[in-house]
Amino acid sequence: MNFPVPTSTLGWIVLGLDIVLRFVALGIIPGNRKPSTGMAWLLLIMIEPIIGFSIFLLLGRTRLGNRRITRQKAAIAAIRERADELPLSFDSTVLPAPIARVADLNHHLGALPLTGGNEVQLWPDYAGVIEEMAREVERARSHVHVEFYITAWDEVTDPLFQALVRATGRGVDVRLLFDHLGSRRLKGYRRMLKRLRGTSIEWHPMLPIKPLQGRFRRPDLRNHRKILVVDGAVGFTGSLNLTEPGYNNPKNHRLGREWVELMVRLEGPVVGGLNAVFASDWYVETGEVVELVPVFGQPDVRPDEVLDVPCQVVPSGPGIVAENNLRMFTSLIYAATQRISLTSPYFVPDESLLYAVTTAAERGIEVELFVSEVSDQFMVGHAQASYYRALLEAGVRIFRYPAPFILHAKHFTIDDDVAVIGSSNMDMRSFGLNYEISLMLPDPAVVERLREVQDDYRALSTELTLPEWEQRPRRTKYVDNVMRLTAALQ
C-alpha cells in the first residue's frame, strides 16, 4: 500500500494516524461480528481511516449504557421466572416436530413460552383497527399500556387518544411509550407533547438522546415495537405505527401515498406476554416496576375470530440473545416442505436468511415475496433491490405492491402450519439494531386467514421477472450495490 510523502509535521501526524487506525481496525472490527459486517466496516476504514473510524465509534457499537443493560437483564430474568411459575404450558407434541423445536428455541432465547387457548383476529383495516383499539380502551377498568415506535396525535389517532384521556378520568392507569427519534421526525411532534402534558397519561420517550442530561447512545438504535394492552386481557400488535396512513407528510398526501398494515387482536394467555414486554420496556426507561394483574371481562363473540390458537410472543433487540427473531425466521423457512409466503417492506437479508430463502426455492418449495413497488426509503430501497436477481434466479416469485402505496405489513406463512406476524422487517436493522416484537401462531386456521390477506396482495401486485429486472440501467445497479454495502454497516 503506497502512502503520499508528507511535506509538513501535520502531514506526518495524519499519515501516522492513518496507518495506526488501519492496523487497529484489523484487530478490532472483526471481533464478534458477521464477516459481511466486519468487511463493510473495514472497507470504509481502509478507504478513509480517520473519517471511517469516527463513524464506527458513533455507529459501530450497540452499547446501551450500564444502567439500561442492568435493568434490561433484570426485566428479562423476572419475566422468565414469572412465566415459569404460571400454568401456561402448551402440549407442543401436537405440532409438527420442527415447529415444536422452534417454540422451544423461542422460549429459551426470549423467555416467553408457547401458550394455548387464545383468540386471534386479523385487522388489515388501518383506520378500523385504531377505532377498535379505542373501543377496547373505553372498556378498560384497570390499566392500558401503549407502546408504538412512531406515535402522533392526529385526526386518525385522535379517537384513541381521547379514549385514553377518558380512561384516566375513570381512574385507569394509562402508560404510553414511543420511540424518541422515530416519533420526533413527524410533523406535529411538539404539539403532541404539549397535549400529552395536559393529560393524566403517564408517558415517556424510549431510547431518548439528551446529551446535556448525560443520555447518549448510538443514534440509529430504535424501539420499533407496536403494542397495546387493555387490562392484561386484550392485546394488539403488528406493523402499524400510531399515526394517520400518510404519516402527516404533505409530500405523501400529494402523491396519494398511504401505508398498508396488518395488526392482530388477541385475547387469552398470550396477552400476558405482550404485557410483560411492555412492562420490561417501561422498567428500562423509568425504573418503575409495573404490576401485571389481568382483569378479565366477558369476551365478545366475533365472527372473524379464530379460537383456541397457540401463540408465542418473541421479543428481540440489543441486549437479548443475539438475533433471536432471525433465528426463528430461518429455522421456520428451513422447516418448510411445500410453500413459503413472505411479506416485508424492507427485505435486506443477511447471508443466513438469503441462503434459507433461496435454498428453499432451489429445493422445490413454492416461495413468494411481497414488497412495495416503490420504497419510501432511498437507501433501503436500493439495498433491497440488489438482492432481487439472486432471489429470481433461485426461483423466488417477487410481487410488487403498486405505488403510491407502501406495503408496510410484516408477516409470513410456512406451509399450512405456522404464521408469524409482528413489527420485525426482514432486514439487518430489525435483526441487530431494533427492539422488535414478533408473534408465532402455529395454527392452520390462522394461516388460512392470513392467506386471504396475501391473496389480496397478489391480486393487486405485479410480478417481477428476471428478464425485466436485467433491463435496469447500469447506474441504477451501481447505486443498488453501494447501498447494499451501507446496509451491512452495523
N, C-alpha and C positions, 0 to 999 in steps of 0.2 A: 504494500500500500504506500503510495507516494504522497508526501505532505509538502505544501509550499514552504520555502525557506523564509522565516520571519525576518523582518527588517527593523524591528524595534523590540524593546523589553516586553511591552504589552503583547506583541505578536508571539514571542516565545512563551509567555504565560498561557495564552489561549491555545497554542499548539500543545503544550504540555497537558493542559486540562482536557483537550480533545482526546489525546492518547490515553490518559488515565481513565476517562469516562468510558471509552470503548472497552478497555480491559476489565474495568469494574463491572460493566454491563454483562460481559460474557459469563461472569461468575455469579451474578445476582439474578438476572432476568429469568433464566430457565427454571429457577427453583420453584417447585410446587405449582407449575403452570402447564397447560396443554402445550404441546410442541408448536401448534399453529399460532397460539397467542404469544408464546415466547419469541418465535421467529418474527412476528409482526413488530413487536417492541424492539427487538434487536436491529431490524432493518431500519426503523425510524432513527434509532440512536446512532447507527453506523453512518447514516446519511448526514445527520446534523446532531452531533453528540450533545452539545450544550442545550439546545432547544429541545431535542428529543428526551434527554434525561430530565429536564424540567417538567415536561408534560407527563413523563412517567411518575415523577414524585407527586404530581397533582391527581392523576387519573389511574395510575397503575396498581393501586392497592385498595383493598376493600376494608381496611381497618376502620372500625366504627367508634373507637374510644372505649376505654376500660369500663366506665360506668354503664354504657349501653350494653356491652358484651356481657358483663356480670349479670345485669338484670335479665337479659335475654336467656342466658343459660339457666338462671333460677326459674324463669317462667316455663321453659320447656320441661325442666325437671318436675315442676309442680303439676303440669298438665299430664305428664306421663304417670306420675304417682296417682293422681286423681282418676285418670282413665282406667288404670289397672284395678282400682278399688270398686269401680261401678260394674254392674251386671250388663255390659254392653257387647258381650261376645256374640259372634255370628258363626254358625256352623259352615265354615268355608269348604268343607268336603263336598257340598252340593254344587260347588263351582268347578269349572274346568281346572285341572291341576295348575296350568301356567298362571291363570288368573288368581288362584288362591295364593300362589307363591308371591305374586306382585303385591297382594294385600298384606302379606307378611312383611315384605320389603318396606312398604309404606309405613306400617306400624313401627317397624324397627327404626326407620330414619326420621319419621315425622311425629311420632309419639301417639298418634290417634288411631284407634282400631276401626275395623270394618264393623258397622252396626246394621242390624236388620229392623224391619218394621217401620220404615219411613214412607212418607207420601211425597211424591215428586210431581211438579207441574212445570212444563217449559213455557217460557214467555219470550217470544220473538218480537212482541209489540213494544216499541221503545217507550212511547208516552203511556201506554197501557200499564206497563209494569211499574212505572213511577206512581201512577194513580193507585195501583194495587198495594204498593208499599205504604202509601198514605192511608189507605183504608185499614190496613193492619195496625198502623201506629195509632189510629183513632180508637182501637180496641185495647190498647196497652194499659196494663194495670200496675206493673212493677218497674220495668226498665226497657229502654230502647237503645240499642248500640248501632251506630252508623259509622262505617269506615269505607271511604272511597278515595282512590288515587286522585282524581280530579273532582272538585266539588264547586258548584256555582249556585247561587240563589237567583234564579231567573224565572221567566214566565212559565217554563215547563216544570221546573222543580219546586215552584212556589207552593203547590198543594201539599207536598211532602213537608216542606219547612213549616208551613202553617200548622200542619198536624203535629209536628214535633213541639212547636211552641204551645199548642193547646194541651199536649200531654204533660208538659212541665207544670201547667196550671192545675192539673189534676193530681200533682204530687208524684208523677212518674219521673224516674231518673233517666235523663236523656244525655248520652255521651256521644260526641262526634269527633272523629279523626279524619284528617285529609292531608295528603302529601303537600308539603310546603311549596316546593318549586313547581310541582305538577299543577297545582291549583293557581298559583300566583301568576302564571303566564296568561290566564284567561281574563278577558275584559270583564270588569265589574268585581274584581277580587277585593279591592279595598272597600267597596260598598258592601260586599258580603260580610266582611269582618265588622264593619260598623253596625250592621243589622244584627249580627250574632251577639255583639256586646250588649245590645239592648234586650236580650232574651235571658232566660234562665238555663239555656242549654250549656252544658259543660263541653268545651271544645278545645282542641289542641292541634297544631300542625305537626305532622310526622316528619322526622329527619330534617328539622329546621337548620338552616345555615345562618348563624348570627355570630360573626367573628368577634364583634365587640363584647359579646357575652361569653366568649370562650367556647362557642359551639360551632365547630367547623369540621368537615369531613369531606371525603371525595364528593364533588358536587353533582355527579351524574348517578348516584345511588338513588333509588326510588322505592317507596312503598306503593306497590301497584295493585294492592288487593281491593276487592269490592265486596263488602259485607253489610247486610242489615239484619239485625236480630231483634225480635219483639218478644219480651217476656221469656226468652230462652225456649220458646215453643214454636215460633215460626221464623224461618230464616230465608234470606235471598243471597245469591251470589251469582257470578258470571262475568260478563265482559263490559257491562255498561258503566260509564262514568256519570256522575251526578250533575248533568248539565243538559241543556237543550241539544237536539241532534246536529246542529251546525256549530256547536262549541262557541257560541257567541262571537263568531268571527265574521265580519262583513264580507270578506272575500268568499268564504264558504257559502254565505247566503246568496251572493251574486251568481255563483256557479251552480246553485241548487244542490250543493254537496251536503249530504247527511250521512251519519254513521248508522250502520245496520248492526244490531246487537242480539245477543241471546242471554237471557237470565233464567235462573232456576228458582222456583219457590219450593220450600221444604218444610215439612213437619215431621216430628219424630226425634229419636235419639241423636241423629246426625246434627241437629241444630245446636246441640251442646258442643260439638266440635267447632262449629263456626264461632260460637260464643267464647270458647276457650282461646281461639286465635285472636279474637278482638281483645280479650282480657290481657293476653300476653303483650300485645302491641300497646295497650293503654298503660300497662305497668312499665314497659320500657320507656315510654315517653314521659310519664308523670311520676312514677314511683308509687302510685296508688294501687292497692290490691282491690279488685272488684269481686264481690261475692256473686256467684252464678247460681242462683236458685230459680229453676224454671217454674213458671206459673201457667199451668195447662188449663185451657178452656174447652168448650165443646167444638170440635173441628167442623168446618163446613164440608158439605158434600159437593165436590167439584167434578164436573163431567170429564174434564181433560186430565184428571189426576191419575197417576199410576200408583197403586197401593202396594204396601209390603215390599219396598225396594231396599236391597242392601246398598249402603252408601259409605264412603270413606272420605274424610277431609284430609287433604295433603298440603300442608303449608311448606313453603320453601323460601330461601333467600339467604343472604350473607349471615354467617353465624350458625346456620343449620347445616347438618351434614351435607357435604358438597353435592349440589345439583340433584336433589332427590326427585324433583319434577322431571328432569331429563332422564334419570334412571327409570322412572316409571314409564315415560313415553317410549323409550327404546325397548324396554322389556316387553311391553304390550305389543309393539309393532313386530318384534321377532316371534311373538306367540301366535300371530295371525296365520290362518290357514286358507282363507277364502277372499276376504275383502277388507280394505282399509280406506276410510274416508276422512281426510284431514281438512280442517278449516283454520287458517291462521292469517291475520292481516300482515304479519311480518315473519316471513319464513326465511330465516338466515341461520341454517343449522351448523352445528359443529360437525366434525368428521363422524362421530359416533351416530348421530341422528341421520346424517346424509347417507351413511352406509346402511343403516337399518331400513330406511325408506327405499333406497334403490335396490338393495338386496331382496326385499320383499317383492318388488316388481319383477326382478330378474328370475325369481323362483316361481313365477306364475300367479302371484297374488294380484287381484284387481286393486290398484292403488289410484286414488284420485285426490287432487289437491285443489281447494278453493281459495283464491286470492282475489284482491282487487285489481281491476284493470289498470287503474292509476293510483299510485301510492300517495298518501298525504305527507310523506317524509322523503325528501330528496335522497339523502344518503342511504337510508334503509331500503328505499325502493330500488335503487340501483344495485345495492349489495344483494338483495333478494333475486333480482333479475339475473345475476351472474351464475346462479345455480340452476336456472331453467334448462339449459342444454343437457346437463348431466341427468336431470330428472327425466326429461323427454326421451333421451337415448336409452334409459333403463326401462322405459315403458310406462312411466307415471303419466296419467292424464291430468293436465292442468286446465282448470276452468277459471276464467277471469270475470269477476262480477262487474257489471257495467258501470262506467263513470256516468255521472259525477259521484255516485255513491261510494262510500268506503265500507267494505265488509270487515267489520271490526270484531265479529264474533270469534270465539276461540274454543274449539271443541273437536273431537274426533271419535270415530267408532271403529271397533275391531270385530270383524265377523258379525255374528248375531249376539255376541256375548257381553260386550262391555262398551260403555260410553264414558268419556272424560270431558268435563265442561269446567271452565274457570276463567281466571284472569291471565293465565300464562300464554304468551306467544311462543312460537317455535323458533326462537332466536337466542343468540348467545347472551343478550342482555337479560332476558327473562330467566335464563338458567343460572347466570353467575352474579348479576348485579341487583336485580329487582326482588323485593319481597312479593311473593305471589301466593295465590290460593287456588288449588285445583280440587275437583270433586270426581272421584271414581265411582261409577254406577254400574256394577256388573249385573245387568238385568235386561233380558231380551225385549221386554215391553218398552223400556226407556229407549233402547236402541231403535226400535220401530218408530217411536215418536220423533226421535232426532233425525231419522232418515227422511221423514216427511219434510223437515226443515231443509235438509240437504237436497232433496228433490226440487224444492222451490229455488234454491240457489242455482242448481244445474239448468233449470228451465229458463232462468234469466241470463245465464252466463254464456260466454263464447269460449269454445275450446281452443286452446293454443296448440299449433302443430309445429313440429321441428323445422320443416322447410320454411314456414312463415317466420319462425324465430331467427333462422340463419340469415334472413334478408336485412337484419338491422344494420344501420350504418356503423362503420368501424369506430367512429368517435364515441358512439353510444356504448359499444362493447368495451372500449378503453375506460370510460367512466365507471361502468359496472365493475370492472376488475379492480380499479382503485378503491372504490367504496367497499368492495369485499375485503380488502386489506384492512381498512379502517374498522370494520366490524369486529375484527379479531383483537383490537387493542383494548384488552380488558384487564 
